[in-house]
Amino acid sequence: MPRLLFVHHTVSPATHDCYQAALEGARDPSIKGVEVVSRAALVASATDVLEADGYLLGTPVNLGYLAGAMKHFFDTIYYPCIDETRGRPFGAYLHGNQGLEGGQRALDTITTGLGWKPAQATVGVLGAPGPSDLADCRELGAAVAAGLSL
Ligand SMILES: Cc1cc2nc3c(=O)[nH]c(=O)nc-3n(C[C@H](O)[C@H](O)[C@H](O)COP(=O)(O)O)c2cc1C
């Protein structure tokens, strides 16, 4: 069965709301035949990445870059996964309180290096997520999962 790996760094109620919405979308019962595995960015491994068929990523933007935990994830998996995961689809949400540009730029650079293909535009959420932000996160999760559905 195709597997979607959801790697997230969840640090607060706002980021937890985004995480829950994206997970709910990915696990929507109407999407058949996709296993969704969720891992915190600080424990996700290269094996998790190799064993998945697509990726959902969720992280804060801190100091104009991806949160350190998400950077650690990419630092850990980059070379062990670069040959075998090229071409796989991914989607992401970024959360912040001021501006997400630096995080988006970093995500683009890293995923381009890995050769991962954006399945959806990144969802950006600033501040406390409102209903439309949560709907966007849910839609993101559902769309990336549906893309792996048999
Ligand atoms: C050290 C630090 C740096 C931050 N830098 C940024 C930033 O560059 N851009 C941004 O949009 N938010 C920034 N933030 C806000 C975080 O992204 C935000 O705290 C995180 O997503 C959790 O959301 P919450 O604080 O609303 O719960 C920063 C937070 C911290 C603690």
The ligand as an ORCA input file, in Angstrom:
! r2SCAN-3c Opt
* xyz 0 1
  C      13.180     32.556     17.801
  C      11.950     32.710     16.978
  C      12.067     33.222     15.710
  C      10.942     33.394     14.917
  N      11.079     33.858     13.649
  C       9.993     33.963     12.847
  C      10.130     34.371     11.482
  O      11.204     34.605     10.961
  N       9.010     34.479     10.745
  C       7.773     34.216     11.251
  O       6.791     34.337     10.522
  N       7.612     33.793     12.529
  C       8.692     33.649     13.338
  N       8.558     33.184     14.613
  C       7.240     32.762     15.081
  C       7.119     31.245     15.009
  O       7.096     30.801     13.692
  C       5.894     30.796     15.780
  O       6.138     31.098     17.143
  C       5.599     29.323     15.629
  O       5.139     29.041     14.318
  C       4.545     28.863     16.629
  O       3.392     29.633     16.500
  P       2.738     30.448     17.717
  O       3.816     31.254     18.343
  O       1.661     31.286     17.066
  O       2.183     29.430     18.624
  C       9.668     33.022     15.423
  C       9.576     32.485     16.716
  C      10.687     32.322     17.468
  C      10.572     31.730     18.850
*
